[in-house]
Amino acid sequence: MPAAKNGHTILLGEDDPEVRRYLEMALKCQGYAVALAKDGEEVLEHLRTSEEPVSAILLDIIMPRKDGFEALKEIRRWNSEVPVIMISAAFAPFNVVEAVRYGANDFLPKPVNPEDLRNALKSVLEGKAPSVPGQSRQTGAPATGDEIFFGAAPPMRQLQNLIGQIAWSEAPVLILGETGVGKEVIARELHAQSPRAKRPFLKLNCAALPSELVESELFGYERGAFTGAFQKKLGMFDMADGGTILLDEIGDMDFKLQAKLLQVLQDHEFQRLGGKETVRVDVRVIAATHRDLARAIEENSFREDLYYRLNLISVYVPPLRERKEDILPLAEFLVKKHSAPGASPARIPPRLQEVFLTHQWPGNIRELENVVRKFLIFRDTELIEGDLRSRVKFRTVTPPAPAMPAADNERSWPAADMDPARVERPDPAVPILEQVSEARKQAERTAILNALNAKNWNRKQAARMLTIDYKALLYKMKKLSIRKERAAASSRRMAGASVSVAAVSAAN
């Protein structure tokens, strides 16, 4: 490859031969050296094998074998710093938003204007902010503007005042509340009102990834740390230096990983995977969860010292059913938010407003937003009303006894687990939703234990028997606290109970 006049090499991923030649010539005329790839797989292969450093990547979206978005996601898994400019003839807002979401620095429409290409490369190579609408995660959080709705309910007014009081602080914040109440929105508002507002705001859902991936996402890794670690990858704590990290669903973080997080909170330093260098960072941590962490501590699934470190300031976001005066104003806000640009917002009919006010909204704001979007699509009051009423009817049905799959030779389920006398009846003092949730857990736990016992606790065979992914089984076992020793103890108690019943029967 000829040496670059300006010292930069551009990796070009483009499947169309004519477009590839045109862009190659344009880049060389501007003084760049060019490496060529015909699709996403060749782009990734070049990055894995070439010893020539790449200054930036031009990446087409629509390509065979692996498209631009898939390639971009893999690039960002191990390298968050190399600039990536997406190019496509489909210059739709959706594609621009997706490119930014996956970590692109810029987006150019085809046919690519040489002057636009020159300016885009100059911008990303000089470290300037991206020119696409919005911002990538390395350059800071998007402005919240009118995107947050507090409402007039007293708990939300208090919450708004509390955010104003604590946003300036450097202290960790723990946000508590049910799923769908808007914990992430509150975290973004805390960041937006803080002195760190112009620095990055990054979010990681601890429940969405296996613990190994959570660790590499947070702390990064050195080249050669494990198979596939072709280059050093900076973690979120590196990228958020000076800014804020939101650890969503912190209650689901792996217990061993919690110790490393505690070190960062205490000492502001960590080591990347496979590295010996100590990295110091200045990051404010905001954690969020819907779980009862005090109970998790009792169950030894959450560290008590980490809890007190995170819980220096706690914020509780009330569920929507506890602030009914906000339901209709929030619905109107969401109608305006999701209406087509330039169109006059639709009005929610009085009949549907009544249904909104009587519905309990177990999914909170997320559920309300989905209903509003459905209303904007169909504009059918009866359809939305029937949908909400059917949800209520579904949730108030008494949960049946856990049903077991029909048995074949491989799926043999113990008859004791199907005994109706052992099925716990609903407690009228406990809310229906909690009863349904508990019934589902018990049914899931029973099915998993039966599969494990049938396969002598071979978890891979049990996963195949249950027709679920092996990692999904491990996650569910952890979530439901299923361990071999506990299961054995449970079996012994059941056996003891059976002996007692037999003895009583014999005596009679």
C-alpha positions, -999 to +999 in steps of 0.1 A: +000+000+000+015+034-010+024+056+019-001+083+028+009+119+021-009+131+052+000+102+074-035+087+076-048+054+063-086+050+056-102+016+055-130+016+030-158-010+032-180-009+000-194-037-021-202-018-053-170-018-075-177+015-092-184+033-059-154+017-044-131+029-072-146+064-070-141+068-033-106+053-035-096+079-060-112+107-040-094+096-009-060+093-026-064+127-042-069+141-007-036+125+005-049+094+022-036+058+019-066+035+013-072-001+023-102-018+005-128-043+017-157-056-003-180-063+027-183-062+065-164-095+070-134-082+050-134-050+071-132-070+103-106-093+089-084-064+079-087-050+114-078-084+129-048-092+107-033-060+094-003-045+112-009-011+094-028+012+118-061+025+105-070+062+111-107+060+101-132+037+085-157+044+058-185+019+060-214+012+036-246+001+053-260-024+027-233-051+020-233-089+016-222-114+043-222-087+070-238-053+066-224-020+079-244-019+111-233-055+121-197-046+113-200-014+133-213-032+164-184-056+163-158-028+158-172-010+188-169-041+210-132-040+209-123-004+198-143+026+208-118+052+195-113+045+158-136+070+139-163+054+117-182+072+090-213+055+076-222+059+040-255+049+023-279+058-005-307+052+020-303+085+038-334+079+060-336+094+095-339+059+109-305+049+094-289+081+108-303+074+143-292+038+141-257+047+130-253+071+159-268+045+184-242+019+173-214+044+177-208+060+143-191+094+142-207+107+110-231+098+082-227+107+045-253+102+018-245+087-016-234+099-040-206+111-017-195+147-024-157+149-023-159+182-003-183+166+022-159+136+025-129+159+031-148+179+058-161+147+075-127+131+077-110+163+088-136+166+116-133+131+130-095+130+127-092+162+146-115+149+173-144+173+166-179+166+175-199+145+150-220+163+125-250+140+125-281+149+144-277+139+181-244+127+196-226+094+199-219+080+233-183+092+234-193+128+231-217+134+258-254+130+266-280+145+244-298+175+257-329+166+275-349+197+267-386+190+269-381+152+268-387+149+306-421+151+322-424+155+359-461+163+363-480+181+391-484+152+415-468+161+449-443+131+448-431+142+414-427+179+425-407+167+455-386+145+431-380+175+408-368+196+438-346+168+450-329+165+416-321+202+417-305+198+451-283+168+444-274+172+407-244+193+415-230+167+439-203+142+430-219+115+453-233+083+438-271+081+435-293+050+438-326+053+418-353+029+430-387+022+414-407-003+394-399-013+359-411+014+334-413+044+358-386+063+340-355+057+361-332+063+332-349+096+324-342+107+360-306+097+357-301+117+325-317+147+341-293+144+370-264+144+345-279+173+325-282+195+355-247+186+368-213+203+361-206+171+341-233+179+316-209+185+287-191+152+294-202+117+284-233+100+298-231+062+293-255+035+303-251-002+308-279-027+316-264-052+340-292-077+335-289-077+297-254-092+294-235-121+309-212-111+337-181-116+315-194-091+289-204-067+317-169-067+330-153-061+296-179-033+288-172-015+320-134-019+324-122-028+289-094-052+281-058-053+268-048-070+235-045-107+240-065-108+272-086-136+258-094-153+224-107-126+201-091-097+219-073-085+188-067-049+200-070-030+233-106-020+241-114+009+263-142+003+288-171+026+298-151+039+328-124+050+304-148+067+280-169+083+307-139+100+324-152+133+337-188+123+330-215+099+344-222+062+341-257+047+347-256+011+359-292+000+352-305-031+370-276-030+394-293-057+415-286-082+388-248-076+386-227-107+392-216-109+429-179-113+420-180-083+397-195-061+425-161-062+443-144-046+413-171-019+411-167-012+448-130-006+442-137+020+415-162+038+438-137+039+467-104+045+450-114+058+415-091+033+399-092-001+382-073-025+359-085-036+325-089-073+318-055-088+310-037-057+321-015-047+350-016-009+346-038+009+371-062+034+354-075+064+374-108+079+364-132+106+375-167+092+370-199+097+388-219+065+392-257+064+392-273+030+398-309+020+392-329-011+401-364-024+406-352-050+431-353-050+469-315-047+475-319-052+513-335-086+506-308-093+480-282-087+508-300-112+531-299-137+502-262-131+497-266-120+461-256-084+467-227-070+487-237-050+517-206-027+515-215-019+478-251-011+488-240+015+514-215+030+489-242+033+462-270+044+486-254+076+498-283+094+481-314+074+471-342+086+448-376+068+447-397+072+415-433+064+423-454+042+400-480+058+378-509+044+398-498+064+428-500+097+408-532+094+388-534+132+384-504+129+361-519+102+338-538+124+314-513+153+311-486+126+306-507+110+279-510+143+261-473+149+264-467+115+248-492+122+220-473+153+211-440+135+213-450+107+189-472+127+165-458+132+130-437+164+126-459+193+115-492+174+122-517+187+147-516+163+177-546+140+181-569+144+211-577+115+234-615+110+235-632+115+269-643+078+269-607+067+265-595+092+292-619+075+317-603+041+308-568+056+313-578+069+347-592+035+359-564+013+345-537+004+371-508+007+346-486-022+359-461-014+332-461+023+343-450+050+318-436+025+293-470+008+291-488+041+287-464+052+260-470+020+241-508+024+244-505+060+231-485+050+201-510+023+193-538+049+195-519+072+171-516+044+146-552+030+147-572+060+160-597+034+173-610+041+208-629+008+211-598-011+201-576+005+227-603+003+254-608-034+247-571-040+248-567-024+282-598-042+296-585-075+284-552-069+302-571-063+334-592-095+329-560-115+322-543-102+353-572-109+376-577-146+366-567-169+395-534-185+384-538-222+377-516-250+390-483-252+371-489-274+340-462-299+331-454-309+295-468-342+282-444-370+290-424-390+265-395-412+275-371-383+279-396-359+295-407-378+326-420-355+353-424-367+389-461-372+397-457-355+431-452-322+413-486-325+397-505-332+430-532-305+432-531-308+470-496-293+470-505-263+448-505-231+469-538-213+467-539-175+461-538-154+493-566-128+491-545-104+512-517-104+485-522-083+453-532-103+423-501-092+403-478-105+430-497-138+431-494-142+393-457-133+394-450-158+422-470-185+404-449-180+373-417-182+393-428-214+410-438-230+378-405-220+361-385-232+391-404-266+392-398-271+354-361-264+357-356-286+387-375-315+371-353-312+339-321-310+360-331-340+380-341-360+349-306-353+334-286-359+367-279-321+369-262-320+335-272-284+328-265-285+290-287-315+286-313-299+308-312-268+286-318-289+255-347-307+272-363-273+281-355-260+246-338-229+259-303-215+255-276-229+279-267-194+291-304-186+296-307-216+318-277-205+339-292-170+342-326-184+353-310-208+378-292-178+394-323-156+394-344-184+410-316-193+434-315-229+421-284-248+435-278-285+436-273-287+474-305-267+480-324-289+456-311-320+473-323-307+507-357-299+492-359-335+479-350-348+513-378-327+529-403-340+503-392-376+509-396-371+547-430-357+542-439-387+521-427-411+548-447-393+574-479-395+553-473-432+547-468-438+584-500-420+593-519-439+566-505-472+580-515-463+615-551-456+604 
